[in-house]
Amino acid sequence: MDAINSADAPDSIGPFSQAVVHDDTVYVSGQGPVDPDTGEVDVESIEEQTAQTLENIGAILEEAGTSLENIVKANVYVTDMDDYDAVNEAYAEYVSEPYPARCAVEVSDLPIDIGVEIEVVAAV
């Protein structure tokens, strides 16, 4: 198992790797809309938060030798299910058919003040 750390994605905020690779699979920890350069959440709308989150995931996947096109499973956590359609619109800009398997759940809170967190599993 190899840890992945991309300078183009935010640092982890706890005792976990941005991602790990095992065999031909990369497991990306939950990511949010933190700007990797500033360490801050610089976007407001849920669409912008989703886009920044997926940009961060894309950077981690690239460091692992793969891409967003190879995501096989995604878990999406939102703090307000009323944002579901807006998250889907932004998400659809980053994934293509055949779409990854996915679940989306509403959570009461996330580790930082954000509206969306996404974790993925991808083929390398």
Buried (B, 14 or more C-beta within 10 A) or exposed (E): EEEBEBEEBBEBEEEEBBBBBEEEBBBBBBBBBBBBEEEEBEBEEBBBBBBBBBBBBBBBBBBBEBBBEBBEBBBBBBBEEEBBEBBBEBBEEBBEEEEBEBEBEEEEEBEEEBBBBBBBBBEB
